[in-house]
Amino acid sequence: MGNFFSTDGPLFEGMAYIINIIYVSVLWILFSIPIITIGASSTALYYTVTKVIRHGRSYIFREFWQSFKSNLKQSTAVWLIYLVMMGILLVDIRVMGAFGTAVSQTLQFVFVVGICMVSAVYALAYIARFTQDVRHILTNSVLMAIRHLPKTLLLVVVLAAAVLGCYLFGLGIVFIPAVAALVDSLILESIFVQYMSKEDREKEALRNHPEQYEYYNRKK
């Protein structure tokens, strides 16, 4: 019982985990306020959740700020591209809506927004993991989304649940972004690892699980 209430016990570890989830979600909100920086803020959210929340490496604000600052230009460019693309498609739907019903127009609207947002999730997470130019980021993200369609559909479910959760429960905004990013990372990292070299995968394993990695090498 004493260990349960100690600073190294499960109670304090669980509280620290929840606090970190709220902390990084609040950072995402604050850094997204200018709207135009949502892309960079989302990349930083994904990077921080993957590195700090999942693997306990470094500190939340340090990693969030570092990712936000270093990926600001690329993430903002990608985000603006998707916003423009979504705007053009929605205008087309609006124009064509005159020839359809309100229900069909709404379904088209939801479909377009969903496709654009999920594609953006791939691209912004991709920026957090790989170093490439914007053209390759967009191209590879779309190809991955198509190639790994079942997992892409899971991302759609996660995104829809996050949006619905924030809509139904206003205070959910202080923790839902990080929880959604955490679930996204479980899906996306299983995809991204397939496009990493053996050397990069080994380095990643060493950084995330040093004890397991060294034990495995000793057994070999």
N, C-alpha and C positions, 0 to 999 in steps of 0.2 A: 504493500500500500504506500510505503514511504517513497518508493521509486516512482510511483504514479504521479505524485505531487511534486517531485523534484524538478529542477530546471531542465534536466535532461529527459524527463519522463514524457509519456505520450500526451498528457494534458497540456503541458506548456508547448510541446512541439505542435500539437493541433491548433492551439491558439495562435502561435507564431505563423503557421501556414495560412490561417484565415486572415490574419492581419496583413500578410504579404499579398494575398489575393486582392484585398481591398486597396492596399497601397498602390499596387501597379495599375489597378483599374482607375483610381483617381488620377494618377499621373497621365494615363491615356486620355481621360476627359479633359484635363487642363491643357495638355499639349495639342488637343484636337480643336480647341475653342476657335482658333482663327479659320476653321473649316478647311482652308487650303492645305493645312498641315496634317490633316487626318491620315494621309498616306504614310508620312514619316512616323507619326505617332503609332499607327497600327503595326508598322514594321518593328518599331522599338518594343511594342507590347509583345509581339510574337517572340522576338529575340530574348527578351528578359524572362518571359514565362518559360521558354525552353531551357535557357541557361541557368537561371537562378531558382525558379520555382520547382522545376522538374529535377534538376541535377545539383542544386545547392552550390553553384559556383559563383563566387563574388557577391556583390551587393546590388540591390534592386535599382536605386537611383543612379548609381555609377554606370551600370550596364544600359539602363534605359536612356540616359542622357548621351552616352557614347554612341549608341546605335542611332538615336534620333539625329544627332549632329552629323555623323559620318554618312548617313543615308538620306539626308534631307532632300538633296537635289534629285536623286533618282526616284525616290519614293513619291515625291511631289509630282514629278513629271508623269509617272505611271498613273497616279491617282487622277490627275487632270485629264489624261488621255481617256480613262474610263468614264469620267464625268461627262466629257464632251461626247463620247460615243453613246452613252446612255441618253443624253439630252437629245441627240439627233434621232435616235430610235424612238424615243417617247414622242417627239414631234411628229414623226411618221405615223405612229399609232393614233395620235390625236387627229391627224388629217384623215387617215383611213377610217377612223372611228365613225365618221359621218355616214359610212356605208354599212356599219355594223350595229349590233346592240350594245347596250351599256355593260352587260355581263361579259361579252366577248372582248370589249375594250379593256375592262378591268383585268381579265385573265391575261391578256397580252401585256398589259402594264406590269403585272406581277412577274410574268415570265421574263421579260426584258430586264427588269431590275434585278431579279434573282440571278440570271446568267451573268450580268455585268459584275455584280457584287461577289459572286463566287470566283469568277475569273480574277477579280482584284485581290481576293484572299490568297489565291495561288501566287500571283505576281508579287505581292508585298511580302509574303513569307519567303518567297524565292530570293528576294533581295537580302533578307536577313541571313541567308545560308550560302549564297554564291555571289561571286564578283563577276559581273558581265555588264555589257552595255544595255540600254533600254530596249533596243530592237530584239536582242536575244532573250531578254527577260520576258517580254511579251510573247514572243514566238514559243519559247520553251514552256511557258506557263500554260498556254492554250493546248499545246501538244500533250502535256502531262494530264491536263484536265480531261482530255478526250481519251487518252490511253488508259487512264485509271478511272474510268467512268463510275464503277460502283462506289469507290471512295469519294469521288466528286459528289455523288448523290448524298453520301453521308454528310459532307460539308454543307450541302444545301439544307439538310435537316437541322444541323447545328446552328447555322445562320438564322434560319427561320425561327427556331426555338429561342435564340438569343434576342431577336427583335421582338418577338411576341412577349417574352418574359419582361423586357424593359418597358413594353407598352402597358402590360397588365399590372406590373408592380414597379412603380416609379423608383423606389429606393434600390431596385435590382441593378440599376445602372452602376452602383458602386462596387459590384462584385461580378456581375454577369460578363462584362468584357474579358476579364482575365480567365474566368471559367471557360468561356467559349474558345479563347486562344489556347488554353490548356488542352481541350479536347481536339481542337484543330491540329495542334502540334503532334498529338498521338497519331493522327491520320496522315498528316503531311510528312512527318519525319520518316515514316515507313515507306513513303514514296521517294523522298529526296535521297535516302541512303542508297537507293538502287542506281543513282547517277553519280555516286562518289567513287573515286578510285579506291583500291584496296588500302593503299597507304593512308589516304584521308580517313577511311573508316576506322583504321587502327588507331590513328591519332585521336579521333573523336571518342573512341571507346576508352582510351587511356585518360582523356580529360574528364569524362563523365563517370567512369568506374575504375579508378586507378588500382584499387585492391583486387577486384575481380580480374582485371587485365593482367596484373603481375602474376596472380595465382595461375591463370590459364597458361601464361608463357612458361612458368616453372614446370607445369605438368607436361608441356610439349618437350 
